[in-house]
Amino acid sequence: MDSEQLREYGHQMVDFIADYYKSIESFSVLSQVKPGYLRELLPDAAPKHPESLQDVLNDVQQKIIPGVTHWQSPDYFAYYPSNSSTAGFLGEMLSAGFNIVGFSWVTSPAATELEVIVLDWLAKILKLPNEFLSSGQGGGVIQGTASEAILVVLLAARDKVLRKIGRNSLEKLVVYASDQTHSALQKACQIAGIYPENFRVLKADSSTNYALIPYQLHEAIINDLSSGFIPFFLCATVGTTSSAAVDPLSDLGKIAKANDIWFHVDAAYAGSACICPEYRHHIDGIEEATSFGMNAHKWLLTNFDCSLLWVKDRSALIQSLSTNPEFLKNKASQENTVVDFKDWQIPLGRRFRSLKLWMVLRLYGVENLQSYIRNHIKLAEQFMQLITSDPRFEVVAPRTFSLVCFRLVPPEGDQDNGYKLNYNLLDAVNTSGKIFISHTVLSGKYILRFAVGAPLTEESHVKAAWKVLQDQATILLRE
Ligand code: PLP
């Protein structure tokens, strides 16, 4: 890299991105382009000769930005957030600048050691049990996504049990979760070779606010044991994807422990809220868990990707995922005095992602991060009050964090119980380009999701979003 060119281009690029953020509210939040739009705008082949950065940036402005959905817009309320911040962005820059590949300690000692330290820091902020700290048998690691985190712990759990009962027992292994668990678990089961018919998807409904019922788990395990199956993995969620439901960790964990089942807790979104003392109780019972995951890249101001995973027994991961080819052998690894994160993940290569989280923790400090979370939860409460002030709408699941699930109440005798009405409302608000929200289905009802969590969102944006929803509802109900 030519340092002078980097300096010049780097300034230009940072200015470009800063200008993007300055004008972010002028764009349609949800991109409105049609499939294949870009093919018509870009040449068929790569240029033979170099072009200027300015020409490329002009194309970004004119051709790429129209096809970007603006996750960082303050009017973004879809899915769950994917935060960026100056601190996270600077960490990302630093990581790109060093561009190391830190698979083993020796390939960049600072990358491994900072990751160990920062994950210990966050474990302490979350008040995770000491067994998750690197000082004992456990520790934390940064994965790309919560899906990867679930996959690696499932593999570790699978291999641990197969080592005990024999490799040809795979067909007997059973996985448990609720029907609100993220589809990442199903994918992990497919990859891990778990027999599809051995994935017990337990029904959660409005009677428990969509949380998994421990008794159902207990019954399912008893049934499976009596039929000769081997229960081995339970995934609970704190902050489910559809409605932010919280599974009862303590009770589930006790059942898992009694049956020697690996207990993973997926708090991809809501884990961030648990840095606040008043929300920490949502992970009470985490003492019973074998592993715990949360995405700092969702709601903790750390640019994507930065998914945090802690395990109590790192050797289970390592035994499942470690390889030791000649070309990677080195003194430190062989003396067994260091962590080699290549053995805690699927790929070999890994980026210096801990820099991002380190920058965020240092440039904000825990207190500011807590205020950040509290502010979003307050805005979600305000949005909920607006919903309840208009009898045409109803809130359909309790609000626990910064997600509000609601819908337009269907007229009496409506044939599909408001499905089409709310589908059309979603479509209308999202094609307006003014806000972006998403949907789910709960107990057969089509539900709209309003997730506060973009860093730039303020009260005025929430109020403006409510006005968009009300106006579109008025038009639809008139029709
Ligand atoms: N788990 C939960 C509870 C989620 O809400 C999500 C995504 O929203 C995931 C897992 C998947 O996250 P990732 O994209 O990091 O794999």
Boltz pocket constraint, residues with backbone or C-beta under 6 A from the ligand:
constraints:
  - pocket:
      binder: B
      contacts: [[A, 80], [A, 144], [A, 145], [A, 146], [A, 147], [A, 148], [A, 182], [A, 184], [A, 237], [A, 238], [A, 239], [A, 240], [A, 241], [A, 266], [A, 267], [A, 268], [A, 269], [A, 295], [A, 307]]
      max_distance: 6.0
